[in-house]
Structure formats: structure tokens, C-alpha cells
Amino acid sequence: MLLIHHRKPHVETLETRLLLSAPDPAIAFVNTYTANRAQVSELTVINADGSHRAVIWRSAVSGGGLSSPAMSPDLDNNPTNGYQGSIVVVRDARWDGRNTSDLWIVPLVVTANGVHGETPRLLATNALDPSWSPRGDLIAYAASSATFDGIAVISPDGTTVPKTLVFPVPDPSIEGVNRPTWNPDGTRLAFVYFGQGSVQNRLWVKEVLDPQTGELIVSGSAREVVPAGWLGSSLVIAPDWSKGGTRIAFEISSKSDEIYTVDVDAAQPLDTLRAVPGTKSSGSPTWSPDDPNTPQDETDRFLVFEQAGAQSKIVRIDLDSGTKSVLAANSKDNNRWPDWRHFPVSAAPSTASSDDASGRSTPADFDAALALFLMEDAAATRRRRSANALVGT
């Protein structure tokens, strides 16, 4: 009798795809859990599909918890070399006796065998809510003080003096500004005013580069996008500017924490507010970029966010189909504060101006102008110190 052996057809499973893929860290988040009665925080990265999970920094110091990571774009700007970047993360400073938080930066090393972090370095004290500029040469963050919390900017290597941006205060009850997020060309920042009572949290946008002259706008007016109390007593939290530049996603704090989006440049932004279906009990949204390694343009097609349950998990939703995928979850851990990195804006910065869709003349390289401003400011400080030293002698 002739025996015919039928070969089982090859079926590509999720596990097979994960084994064949290479480490390409795209999303950073913090995983927290309890071990031996101590709270442990792990700065963690994954590929955009949830594969190649790697712990970059583990902090098990009491009062030294990690939160709100911000992942840089590829600082090498050459896709053939693989991702080369860093993560800035908030570390609670109570471990050294201070009731505040600091920013730490962790360079990543990516090889074919995996991802690991180099030695963390202190970047800024009394700081929260870091946000990388799209070119990766500046970091905006919420700088806390005894009188008012504002937004400051600093270079990732720490060589420039942090420069505080002055924001208008539309209400005397406002206590500060937090959660900065850059628009894709680096000319504007969105942020949250916070306060007590009727002030609540409100979403504003401010130009930080003059569209006509290309000069840094340290102070000046800002525009309200989402006012306080627009949905009862709900609070605007954790905004993230879309990679395409047209929308901002944010969390609302209410009985059913949910993610909303708003068209930031609409004549009546409130008319464009939309809840994202399937995001009940969710927060910390972050938009997908256009990955040059994929054939489709995925700019703003997906949102990644944390979703509460027995434990918090990291979820990705396809905004076209509504399909959700869990990227990180564990029955005993909390996975929180995801951040999806930018891909490089361009290979060569330009100081020329260009016209945007609204007909305004907008500078093509805000980060270079702001970095120059910071360097000039630092140089002026050094000159003043030298002059004072000469006077003293």
C-alpha cells in the first residue's frame, strides 16, 4: 500500500512572528509590582507589536518609583543603524529625603540580541512630565517651584541652562502648568493649566517660535482649546499631540475615565471633541507614528494607552477598525504611562521658512533656534560670572 504523507501547511503564528522579528524599541512604559514588601518600578520597552520586552532600569528603592517615561526619536537618524536613542523618566526623589521628583535620562543600547540601558544620569531636579522635541535635541518638562509650576526646556546632554517659558495666567486660581507635548514641527506646545475648584484642568496651546521672525517666544499669549468644566467636573489629563499634527488626545478624569480627541486648529474645537470607543477606564494616550519600515502610512492610525482592570495593562487600538490588542499585561503587575516614540522629522535641519496649510509662514527648524537661544543664554551667564570674578579680584 502506498502511504502518502501530507505535510502540515505552515501557519504563521504570533509566536513565530515574534521570534523572527528583531528588537526595535518603539514604546516605553513603567511596570510596577511588589516584591518582598517593597515597591519595584521597571522602565520597560517593547516593539510596536508588543514583542521583545526588555527592562531598561529597575528601581527598588523605597520612595524611588519611576513614572512618565518619554522616548526620544532615533537620535542617529539613520534607519540602517537601528534605533539609537534615550528615555527620560521621572524618579520620585523621596528616597534621598526630598519631597519632589527628578528627571533621569537612560541611553539605550540595541543589538540583534536585545535591548539594555546604560547607566542612568540625573538631568533635572524638581521636574515632571518630560516631552522630547520631534528632532530629539530638546526636552520640555514641568518645572516645580514653591510659587508656581511652569514649563522649562533643556538639552538632553544637560549642557544648557534650563530655560523657563513664561505662560500667561488667565485665572488667579491657577496653580501651575504641566504635561507639555510638542506638535510635530516643534513650533508649538500644548499643555494643561491646573488649579482648584472651578478652575480645574484646561487644555491650552502656545506658539513658542514666532512664525514671522523665527525668534523664540519666551512669553506671550496662549489659546484655550478645551476649557475647564466642559464635561461637568471632568479634568483634562495627559494630552498627547498627534504625530500628524491635527489632533490632541487626552484622558478625562471622571467616573468613567475615558480618552477623547480634539481637532486642535478647528474654529470651534469643542465641536470636534470625540470619545474614543473602547477606552473606558483608560488614560495616558500616545499616537502611532509613520514607521518607515512598514509599507502603509500608520500615522495616527493607532492609539496606545493604559487601561485599568484588576491590574493596569498597555493596550493598542486601531482607530479605523476599533480592534484592540493587549501589548503588555500581567496578573500581578501594573503597566502604566506608555509613550510611543517619534520617527525622525528629517535628516537635515533647515533654517528656512515654509508655508503651512493655513498660509502662515512657519520656521522649519524650531529646535535649532531654541537650542541656539539656550546656548546664547548659557554663554551670557558665563560672561556675567567672568565679569563678576574680575570685579571681585
N, C-alpha and C positions, 0 to 999 in steps of 0.2 A: 504494500500500500504506500502510495506517495503521500508523504507528510508535508504539508505546506505551512510554513511558519509565517504568520502575519506580524510584521513589525508594528509595534505600537506607534502611532503618529506622535511626533514631537509637539508638545503643547508648552508654550512659554508661560510659565507661572510668574507671579510676583517675586517669589523667592529666586527664580532663575535670573530675572532681570536685575535684582539687587546684587547678585553675585557677579554678574557680568559688568555692571556699571563701575565707574571709578569715583573716588572721593571728589566731590565738587561742592564744598560747603556753601549753602545759599541762605539758610535760615538759622538764626541763633535764638536761643531761649534759655530760661533758667529752670532747672529741675530741683525741687526741694523735697526732702524727706527727713525722717527722724531715725537716728541710729545711736544706740546706747544713750538714750535720753538727750542727745544733742541734735540741734537742727543743722542739717547739712544742705548747702547750696552748691549746685553744679552748673557752671556755664557750659552749655552744650550746643553743638552744631549738627545739622543734618543736610543732606541733599534736598533739592526741591521736592522729591518724591518720598521723602522720609527715610531714605536709605543712608547708610554709612554714618550712623550716630556716633558721635565722639565727644567725650568730656574734655573740655579745654582747661578748666580751672575748678578745683574743688575747694570750697571754703567751709571748714567745720568749726571755725572759731565762734564762740558764743558772742552774739551781737555783731557778727561779721557777715551777715547774709548778703547775697547778691540779688540784683534786680535790674530790670530795664536795660538789657543789652542793646547796643547799636552796632551793626555790622558795616564795615567800610565797603565801598566798591573795590574792584580789583585795582590795587594801587600800582601794579606793574603795567596795567593797560595793554597787555599782550596775551590774548586768549591761548596761544600756543604754549605759554609757560605755565598754564594752570593758575588757579586763584592764588594771589598773594595779597593779603590784607590783614586787618586787625579788627578786634572787637573792643569797644569801650563799654564798660559795665559799671553800674553803681554798686558800691560796697558800703554797707552800714558801718559807721565809724564808732559805734558804741564799744567795740572791742578794745579801743585804746582810750576809753574814758571820755569821748566827745559825743554829745547828743546831736549828731549830724550825719551826713553821708558824703562820700568822696567818689570821684571818678578814677577808675583804673583802666589802663589800656593793655591788651594782651595780643601780641603779634601771633599770627597763625603760621604753622608750617604744614604744607600739604604735599604729600608724596603719594605714590601709587599704592602704598601700604596703609595709608590712613592719614589722620589729621591730629596734630597735637599743638599745644600752646607753649610759647616761650615764657620766660619769667614775667609776671605782671609788673607794671610800672605805674606809680601814682601820677596822675595827670592834673587833677584839680581838686581842691578841698571845698567843702560846703557846697556841694553840687549834686544835681539830679537831672534826669530826663535828657540824656545825650542824644544828639542827632547829627549824623555825618552830612556834610555838603555833598552834592552829587559827584563832584570831582574828587572828593576824598582828602582835600587839603585843609579843611576846617571842620571844627566840631562846635555846634551850638549846644548850650545846656542851660538849665535853670540854676542860677546862682543865688543862694540864700544868704540873707543878712539879717541883722537884728531889726531893721526897719522895713525892708521891702524886698520881695523876691523878684529878680529880673532875669533877663536873658543875657548871657555872655557868650563870646566866641573865643576859641583858642586853636592853635595849630596842633596837630596830633603828636608832633615831636616835643611839644611843650616849650619851644624856644621863644615863642612870642608871649608878650604880657597879655593875659585875658582882658578883653575889651567888652565893657558892658554897654549894650544897646539901650537907649533911653526910650521908653514907651509912654505914650500919653495915658493918663489915668482918668477915664471918663466918669468915675464914681468914687467919692472919698471912702466908701466902704470896701473898695477893692484892696486886697491884701498882697497881691503879687501876680506874677506871670509865670506860667510853666508850660511844659510839654511842647517845645518848639519843634516844627517839622518844615523842612525845606521844600520849595517847589522844584520841579526837575531842572530848570535852568539856573537855579541858585540866586534868583533876583528877589525872591520874597520868602518870608517866614510866616507860617500860621502858628498860632499859639492860643493858650487858654488864659483868660483873666479869671481869677478865683477870689471869692470873698464869702461873707456870711449873709444869712437872711435872704432878702430879695435880690441881692447881687448875684448869688450863686456862681455858676461857671458859664462863661460865654466864649464863643469862638471868634477870633479876630484874625485879620491878615494885614501884614505891614510890608511895604516895599523897603528893602534895605540897600538898594542901589538906585540912584537917580537915573531914570530911563533916558534923560536927555543929555546929561553931562557924564554919566558913568561914575560919579563920585558916591562914596559911601554915605548913606543916610543914617547917622547915629541916633538922631532924634527925629521927630516929625509925627505926622498923623498916621492913624491906622483905620481900618474899615471893619465894621462888625458884620460877620457872616451869619452866625447863629446867636441870637440874643438869649439872655437869661430867662428862664421860665417859659420857653417856647412850647414845652410839653409838660405843663404842670410844674411839679417840683423836681423834674429830672435834671441831672447835671451832665454837662458835656465833659467827656474824659478821653484822653489818649487819642488825639487826632493823628491821622497819617495821610499825607498828601499823595495822591495817586501818581504813579510813575508816568502816566500820560499827561498829567498836569491839569485836568479839568475838574476833578472831584477830590473831596476830602472825606475819608471815612473816620468815624469816631464812635466811641461807646457812650451810651447814655446810662446813667446810674439811676435806677428806679426799681420798682418791684419786679420787673422782668427785664433785667439788664439786656440790652439789645444793641446791635450795630446799625447805624444809619449812614447814609451818604448824602452829600450836598454838592451841587454844582457851584463851585466857588466864585465864578465870574458871571453868574446869571444876574439879570437885572433885579430879580426878586428871589434871592437864594432860598428863602423859606418855601417857595412854591416848588422847589426841586427836592426837598427833603424826602427820602425814601428809606424805609426799613428794609434791611436785607433779610429775606425769608430764610428761616432755619438758623437764626443766630440768637435765639433766646438764651439768656444766662451766659452771654459771651462778652468778651472785651479784648482790648489791645489788638485792633485790626492792623494788618500790613498788606500792601498791594503787591501783586506779582509784577516783575519787570519783563521786558522782552529779552529772553535768553537767546543770544546769538547762536547757541549750539543746537537750537530746535528749529525745524522748518517753518513753524507757524509763529505769527506775531502774538505773543501771550501777554502783551502789555495790559494790565488791569483786568485780565480775564478772570483771575483768581483773587480771593482774599484768604489770608491765613489769620487765625485768631485763636485765643484760648477760650475753651468752653467748660463751664463748671458742671460738676456731677458729683459722684462720690469722691472723685479726685479730678483736678483740672487736667485737660488734655489739649493738645495742639491739633487743630482741625483746619483743613483746606476745603474751600467751597468753590465750585465752578459757577461763576455768576451767569453764564449762558444757560446751563442745564439745571443748576440747583444741586448737582451731585456733590456730596460731601465725602471726604476721605480723612481718616484719622492718621496723622503723621507721627504723633508721639503720645503714648499713654501707658500708665502703669497703675495697677490697683492700689498701690501704697504711696505713690509719688504725686506731687503736683507739678505740672508742666505749664509754665507761665511766660508772659512777656515776649512773644515771638517778634522777630524783626527780619524782614526779607531784604537782602542787600540790593543796592543799585548795581546795574552794569555800567561800565564807563560811559560818560556822556560823549566824549570824543577823544581822539588820540592826541590832538594838538590844540591847546588852548589858544583862543584868538581874542584880541582886544578890540576887534571891530564891532560895530553895532549892526543890528538887523531889525527888520520889521516883523512884529508878531501878527497874529491873526486879527488883532483889534486895530492894527495900523500904527501902534505906538512904536517908537524906536527903543529897542531894548538892548543892553550890552550883552555880548555873547560870553563874557567871562567875568562873572561877578566874583568868583572865588579869588582870581588873581588880583583883582582890585582890592578886595578886602584883606588879602594876605599882605599886599603892599602897604595898605594903611596900617596894619598891625606892626609890620616891620619898621615903618617910619615912626610909629608911636613909641616902639621899644627903643629905637635909636635916639629919639628926643629925650626919653627918660635917662638913657646912658649919658647923653651930653649934659643934662642938668646935674646928674650925680658928679660928673667930672668937674663941672664948673664949681659946684659946692665944695668939692675936695680941694680945689685950687684956692678958693677963698679961705678955707679953713687953715691952709698952710701959710 
